[in-house]
Amino acid sequence: MSYNIAVIGTGYVGLVTGTCFAATGNNVICVDIDTDKISKLNNGICPIFEPGLDYLIKQNVNEERLHFTTDLEKSVIPSNLIFLCLPTPPNEDGSADLSHVLEVSEKIAGIYKTNNLTDNKIIVNKSTVPVGTAEKVLSIFKKILPDAPIEVASNPEFLREGFAVDDSMKPERVVIGTTSKYVEEVMRELYLPFVRSGNPIHVMDIKSAEVTKYASNSFLATKISFMNDLSGYCSAVGADIESVRIGMGSDSRIGKRFLFAGIGFGGSCFPKDVRALIYSGEEQGINLRIIKTAYETNKLQINSFMEKIFKRFNGNIQNLRFAIWGLAFKPNTDDIREAPAFTVIDRLLEKGASVAAYDPEAAANTRLHYSNKISYSKNMYDCLANASALIIVTEWNVFRTPDFKKLKSLMTQPLLFDGRNLYALDEMEKHGIEYHCVGRRTVLAK
């Protein structure tokens, strides 16, 4: 059967989640306080760059299965399921800020009470939250509506930016946190169209579901930090981290993914979730040593990369021009949250250099942050003019096979710092480019 679904929050997770639920035949109302965003969405305009999402939004808006509003009451009253897809940004101490989740929960309870609603509703927390959040949400409803037939469940998301539509429509697994047979039955039916190929739906207690999200992201972040840590050793002994990666990744127990050395992880999930799990552990008197080290290693990695740049110029980059390829925290998104490029830019500007940058999608968002402190190029070659060096920060596919002859002709010298190890060393030697990368030997221009 189809369900009436309210999705509270049209950020990255809420927008993808609501759209994909509508695409499987449900009636979905997405809610946000941003009136401009809601107006665009009702006209089929997608406010973020995510491959395939704009098409699905237009299709489901046109077919009247997907609706957008700023009216929370309008979405709550008719809905069987209410998904909380709200931001949980980090506080200064690393803990997750739950204020949005708890405030909206109070408003929903107030709407239920004011309108004398009596129907069963399931509140589904899809936001990434620490253990015990579902209990806090449920306590709000029990306090305001002690006898209301409301249940709270956890349903963490595992979306990869750039692949979010595929991840939502064909998830590797669905995790549902509940001890209610009724909730389990409804959620299984809701997700049935997404798992027809046989991928599992894991039903577990709510606290385990809440931990699963943090544990998954922290483990993936640890794999990245492990390789980044190892890259320094490889450089010291003359090994090649790329060869090591291939040798390791062939072991099925280890796997090939998240073994790429680079300048560190960023984005809206890994840094925030790792810090939140560390904080939650400390609250319980548990020292999560491995996860702490992964987080610290990530910060050290980009510092090490920047020191490589400064050392090459004997510590003086004042009045030099640097070209940067890549601003988004990863390819196939316009998301700049915790983007390593921003650390690179900040460090360059602090030392008196100028920056010209190019990114296929993230320039507009970057401009909101830096304004005219840096220059923005219309294509990947414009920013190279009179540049003392090129720094590659994000591994967009368009950067993988550049015209090296053109690159050399535009720059003051053929000098490249590659934070993503995009190129083969012998290729750089052939083109006569001085090439500094991560965990591999430096190629000197001839």
Secondary structure, 3 states (H helix, E strand, C coil): CCCEEEEECCCHHHHHHHHHHHHCCCEEEEECCCHHHHHHHHCCCCCCCCCCHHHHHHHHHHCCCEEEECCHHHHHCCCCEEEECCCCCECCCCCECCHHHHHHHHHHHHHHHHCCCCCCEEEEECCCCCCCHHHHHHHHHHHHCCCCCEEEEECCCCCCCCCHHHHHHCCCCEEEECCCHHHHHHHHHHHHHHCCCCCCEEEECHHHHHHHHHHHHHHHHHHHHHHHHHHHHHHHHCCCHHHHHHHHHCCCCCCCCCCCCCCCCCCCCHHHHHHHHHHHHHHCCCCCHHHHHHHHHHHHHHHHHHHHHHHHCCCCCCCCEEEEECCCCCCCCCCCCCCHHHHHHHHHHHCCCEEEEECCCCHHHHHHHHHHHCEECCCCCHHHCCCCEEEECCCCHHHCCCCHHHHHHHCCCCEEEECCCCCCHHHHHHHCCEEECCCCCCECCC
